[in-house]
Amino acid sequence: MAVAVIVLGIMWCAAAMAAVWKGSQLIRVPRDRGLQIVTTCTVLVLLALTAQLAVALAGNHFPRQTPVLVEFILLNFFFVLLLSLLRTTGSRFDISRAPFFTDLGLAVATSAVLVITFATTEPSSSGANYGDYTEASGPAGVLVFHLVGNLFMAYATARGAHLSWTVAQHALAHTRKGLRVAAVGLAIACLGDHVPRVIAMTGRLTTGDPVLPATATWTSPLLATGVAVFFLGVGYPGARTGIVKVRLWVQAKSRYHELRPLWEILYREFPTIALFPERSPGRDWFTVRRMRMRYYRRVIECRDGLVCLSPYMSTAALPTHTPAEQAALVRAAIERRADATDPTVPTVIAPPLEAGMESDTQAIIALSRAL
């Protein structure tokens, strides 16, 4: 019991962080319909986990079967929103809301049947449990409860798999991969879990034979696999974007520190080039926020400092000069300025080999390494 509560607590924390993250994004872009739906989906998942956690913490104060009812109802509306989002993404010119209201009507009707069946059936009278997706003996109400719930889940996952695969044809490359993986996950959940359970429940209700034996045993791993694959597909585009952002951040931080030797020399000579006050190397090293902005700012400050220093160059820096030769010219220019030598015609220090900011940045970094 304690382990289950801990696992639920971890899942709840993850869902809460996801809901807060998506909620903060929605606050910044409140009119993004896709983000509205995704945020609502994360909130529904959070509510489902909250219900499970509340019942687990309350012990015997709630019926043990309550979380199953809550899960079914919340998942019904989760899939309504998911299908709506996929239709919106895939249908650029079809703005009809009829499919959405059809799905919503099915979800409401299914939820109503679940609540009525739940309220009128007493599973404890025959030892059955709403939590058993099984062919075990039990009142007909329990079998109807799971039959109706799994019927809607089978429809929702099948429809979701079809829409995900269809939408993927018009998506960008990395999004296409994620949508197709999500479609495979929904198909696994549909064919490996919900459809077999529907068959088993129907057989128990009609003939007393489950047709597919032991569905409570072999369908659960398939459901877990389908859910894992689905979320892997959903998270792939975001994970890929996150990896790209991390790589760019690491690159910016590395270059930012590589520019420090040159920046320090120029800052001592021309303090007005800096937007931010100088900080110690140790504090500078632990800087994590706005890294790319700080890196580009340092590039600009270094170039500004080199422009200020250029009139004191004794010899013009040429593209054929190595970074070490240019570093020697920079040190000589600083000495000339310290000796109050009259400035001459400005020249370009660390001239880039090609046009563009990247080439200019590489020339400045090479000079900083040489220094």
C-alpha positions in Angstrom: 0.0 0.0 0.0 2.8 2.4 0.9 4.6 1.7 -2.3 1.5 2.3 -4.3 1.0 5.6 -2.6 4.6 6.6 -3.3 4.2 5.7 -7.0 1.0 7.6 -7.2 2.6 10.6 -5.5 5.5 10.6 -8.0 3.0 10.4 -10.9 0.9 13.1 -9.4 3.9 15.4 -9.1 4.9 14.8 -12.7 1.3 15.5 -13.9 1.1 18.7 -11.7 4.4 20.0 -13.2 3.1 19.3 -16.7 -0.2 21.1 -15.9 1.6 24.1 -14.4 4.1 24.2 -17.4 1.3 24.1 -20.0 -0.8 26.5 -17.9 2.1 29.0 -17.9 2.4 28.7 -21.7 -1.3 29.2 -22.1 -1.2 32.4 -20.0 1.4 33.8 -22.5 -0.6 32.7 -25.5 -4.2 32.5 -24.3 -5.7 32.3 -27.8 -3.8 29.2 -29.0 -6.6 26.7 -29.4 -4.2 23.7 -29.7 -2.5 24.8 -26.5 -5.9 25.2 -24.8 -6.8 21.6 -25.6 -3.4 20.2 -24.6 -3.5 22.1 -21.3 -7.0 20.8 -20.6 -5.8 17.3 -21.3 -3.0 17.6 -18.8 -5.4 19.0 -16.2 -7.7 16.0 -16.7 -4.9 13.6 -16.2 -3.9 15.5 -13.0 -7.5 15.3 -11.8 -7.6 11.5 -12.5 -4.4 11.0 -10.5 -5.7 13.3 -7.7 -8.8 11.2 -7.4 -6.6 8.0 -7.2 -4.2 9.6 -4.7 -7.1 10.9 -2.5 -8.7 7.5 -2.3 -5.4 5.8 -1.6 -4.6 8.2 1.2 -8.2 8.1 2.7 -8.0 4.3 3.2 -11.5 2.9 3.9 -13.3 6.2 3.9 -14.1 5.8 0.1 -15.3 2.8 -1.9 -12.4 1.0 -3.4 -14.0 1.1 -6.8 -14.4 4.9 -6.9 -11.0 5.6 -8.7 -12.1 3.3 -11.6 -15.2 5.3 -12.2 -13.4 8.6 -12.0 -10.7 7.3 -14.4 -13.2 6.1 -16.9 -15.1 9.4 -16.9 -12.0 11.6 -17.1 -10.5 9.5 -19.8 -13.7 9.8 -21.8 -13.4 13.5 -22.0 -9.6 13.3 -22.4 -10.1 11.4 -25.6 -12.8 13.8 -26.8 -10.3 16.7 -26.5 -7.5 14.6 -28.1 -9.7 13.7 -31.1 -10.8 17.3 -31.5 -7.2 18.5 -31.4 -6.2 15.9 -34.1 -9.1 16.9 -36.3 -8.2 20.5 -36.0 -4.6 19.8 -36.9 -5.5 17.6 -39.9 -8.4 19.5 -41.4 -7.2 22.9 -42.6 -10.4 23.8 -44.4 -13.0 21.7 -42.6 -14.2 23.8 -39.6 -17.4 21.6 -39.0 -17.9 20.9 -35.3 -20.3 18.0 -35.9 -17.6 15.3 -35.1 -16.7 17.0 -31.9 -20.3 17.1 -30.7 -20.7 13.5 -31.7 -17.8 12.4 -29.7 -18.9 14.7 -26.8 -22.3 13.1 -26.9 -20.9 9.6 -26.8 -18.6 10.5 -23.9 -21.5 12.0 -21.9 -23.8 9.1 -22.7 -21.0 6.6 -21.7 -20.3 8.5 -18.5 -24.0 8.5 -17.6 -24.3 4.7 -18.1 -21.1 4.2 -16.0 -22.4 6.3 -13.1 -25.9 4.7 -13.2 -24.4 1.2 -13.3 -21.9 2.0 -10.6 -24.6 3.4 -8.3 -27.1 0.5 -8.8 -24.6 -2.4 -8.6 -23.1 -3.7 -5.3 -20.0 -5.7 -6.4 -19.1 -6.6 -2.8 -22.2 -8.8 -2.5 -20.6 -11.4 -4.7 -16.9 -10.8 -4.1 -16.4 -9.0 -7.4 -14.6 -5.7 -7.8 -14.9 -2.9 -10.3 -11.1 -2.9 -10.5 -11.1 -6.4 -12.0 -11.1 -6.4 -15.8 -11.7 -10.0 -15.7 -14.0 -13.0 -16.5 -14.3 -13.8 -12.8 -17.8 -14.3 -11.4 -19.7 -11.2 -10.5 -22.9 -9.3 -11.0 -24.0 -8.4 -14.4 -23.7 -4.7 -13.5 -19.9 -5.0 -13.1 -19.6 -6.7 -16.5 -21.8 -4.0 -18.1 -19.8 -1.3 -16.4 -16.5 -2.5 -18.0 -18.2 -3.4 -21.3 -19.5 0.1 -21.8 -16.3 1.7 -20.6 -14.1 -0.4 -22.9 -16.4 0.0 -25.8 -15.9 3.8 -25.7 -12.1 3.3 -25.1 -11.9 1.0 -28.1 -13.6 3.5 -30.3 -11.6 6.4 -29.0 -8.2 4.7 -29.3 -9.0 3.3 -32.8 -10.2 6.7 -34.0 -7.2 8.4 -32.4 -4.8 6.0 -34.1 -6.4 6.7 -37.5 -6.4 10.5 -37.1 -2.8 10.5 -35.7 -1.5 8.5 -38.7 -3.5 10.7 -41.2 -2.4 14.0 -39.6 1.2 12.8 -39.7 1.2 12.9 -43.6 1.0 16.7 -43.5 3.3 17.4 -40.5 6.9 18.3 -40.3 9.5 15.5 -40.2 10.1 15.3 -36.5 6.4 15.8 -35.7 5.5 13.2 -38.3 7.6 10.6 -36.5 6.0 11.5 -33.1 2.4 11.3 -34.5 3.0 7.9 -36.1 4.6 6.5 -32.9 1.6 7.8 -31.0 -0.7 6.2 -33.5 1.0 2.8 -33.0 0.6 3.2 -29.2 -3.1 3.9 -29.5 -3.5 0.9 -31.9 -1.7 -1.4 -29.4 -4.0 -0.2 -26.6 -7.0 -0.7 -28.8 -6.3 -4.1 -30.3 -4.3 -5.5 -27.3 -6.5 -4.3 -24.5 -9.8 -2.7 -25.1 -11.1 -4.9 -27.9 -10.2 -8.2 -26.1 -11.9 -7.0 -23.0 -15.0 -6.0 -24.9 -15.1 -9.5 -26.4 -14.6 -11.1 -23.0 -17.3 -9.0 -21.3 -19.7 -9.6 -24.1 -19.1 -13.4 -23.9 -19.6 -13.4 -20.2 -22.9 -11.5 -20.5 -24.4 -13.5 -23.3 -23.1 -17.1 -23.0 -21.2 -17.1 -19.7 -18.0 -17.9 -21.6 -15.3 -15.2 -21.9 -14.3 -16.5 -25.4 -10.8 -15.0 -24.7 -9.5 -16.5 -21.5 -7.4 -14.7 -18.9 -7.8 -11.2 -20.4 -7.1 -9.7 -17.0 -3.6 -11.2 -17.2 -2.3 -10.7 -20.7 -4.1 -7.5 -21.7 -2.6 -5.3 -18.9 1.0 -5.5 -20.2 -0.2 -4.6 -23.7 -2.2 -1.7 -22.3 0.9 -0.5 -20.4 3.0 -0.9 -23.6 0.5 1.0 -25.7 0.3 3.9 -23.2 4.1 4.1 -23.0 4.5 4.1 -26.8 1.7 6.7 -27.1 3.4 9.1 -24.6 6.8 8.4 -26.2 5.3 9.6 -29.6 3.6 12.6 -28.0 6.8 13.6 -26.1 9.2 13.1 -29.1 8.8 16.5 -30.7 9.1 18.3 -27.4 12.0 16.1 -26.3 13.8 16.7 -29.7 13.2 20.5 -29.3 14.5 20.3 -25.7 17.6 18.5 -26.9 18.3 21.1 -29.5 17.8 23.9 -27.0 20.2 22.2 -24.6 22.8 21.8 -27.3 22.5 25.4 -28.3 22.8 26.5 -24.6 25.9 24.4 -24.1 27.5 25.8 -27.2 26.6 29.4 -26.2 28.0 28.8 -22.7 31.2 27.3 -24.0 31.8 30.2 -26.5 30.8 32.7 -23.8 33.7 31.5 -21.6 36.1 31.2 -24.5 35.6 35.0 -25.2 36.4 36.0 -21.6 40.2 36.5 -22.0 39.7 38.9 -24.9 36.7 40.5 -23.2 38.6 41.1 -19.9 41.4 42.9 -21.7 39.1 45.1 -23.7 36.8 45.8 -20.7 39.7 47.1 -18.6 40.6 49.5 -21.4 37.1 50.5 -22.4 34.6 49.8 -19.6 31.8 51.5 -21.4 31.5 48.6 -23.9 29.8 46.4 -21.3 26.1 46.3 -20.8 26.4 44.2 -17.6 29.0 44.9 -14.8 32.0 42.6 -14.6 31.6 39.5 -12.5 34.1 37.1 -11.1 35.0 34.1 -13.2 33.5 31.8 -10.6 30.2 33.6 -10.6 30.3 33.9 -14.3 30.8 30.1 -14.6 27.6 29.3 -12.7 25.5 31.6 -14.9 22.6 29.6 -16.5 19.9 32.1 -17.4 19.7 34.0 -20.7 22.9 32.3 -21.8 22.5 32.9 -25.5 21.7 36.5 -25.0 24.8 37.0 -22.8 27.0 35.2 -25.4 25.8 37.4 -28.3 26.2 40.4 -26.1 29.8 39.5 -25.3 30.5 39.0 -29.0 29.2 42.5 -29.7 31.1 44.0 -26.7 34.4 42.3 -27.9 33.9 43.7 -31.4 33.1 47.2 -29.9 36.3 47.0 -27.8 38.4 46.0 -30.9 36.9 49.0 -32.8 38.0 51.3 -29.9 41.4 49.7 -29.8 42.0 49.7 -33.6 43.4 53.3 -33.9 46.3 52.2 -31.7 47.4 49.3 -33.9 50.9 49.8 -35.3 50.2 47.4 -38.2 47.0 46.6 -39.9 45.6 43.2 -39.0 45.2 41.1 -42.2 43.2 37.9 -42.8 46.4 36.1 -43.5 47.7 36.8 -39.9 47.4 33.9 -37.5 45.4 34.4 -34.3 48.7 34.4 -32.4 50.1 37.2 -34.6 46.9 39.2 -34.1 47.1 38.6 -30.3 50.6 40.1 -30.3 49.3 43.1 -32.3 46.5 43.6 -29.7 49.0 43.5 -26.8 51.2 46.0 -28.6 48.2 48.3 -29.2 47.3 48.2 -25.6 50.8 49.2 -24.7 50.7 52.0 -27.2 47.5 53.3 -25.7 49.0 53.1 -22.2 52.0 55.2 -23.4 49.5 57.8 -24.7 50.6 57.3 -28.3 48.6 59.3 -30.8 46.0 57.2 -32.5 46.2 56.4 -36.2 43.8 55.4 -38.9 41.5 52.7 -37.5 41.9 49.2 -38.8 39.9 46.0 -38.5 41.2 43.7 -35.8 40.3 39.9 -36.1 38.9 40.4 -39.6 36.4 37.6 -40.6 37.3 35.4 -43.5 33.7 35.5 -44.8 30.6 37.7 -44.5 28.2 36.9 -41.7 28.1 37.0 -37.9 29.2 33.4 -37.5 32.5 34.0 -39.3 33.0 37.2 -37.4 32.4 35.3 -34.1 34.8 32.6 -35.0 37.5 35.2 -35.8 37.0 36.9 -32.4 37.0 33.5 -30.5 40.2 32.5 -32.3 41.8 35.7 -31.1 40.6 35.2 -27.6 42.0 31.7 -27.5 45.4 33.0 -28.7 45.3 35.6 -26.0 
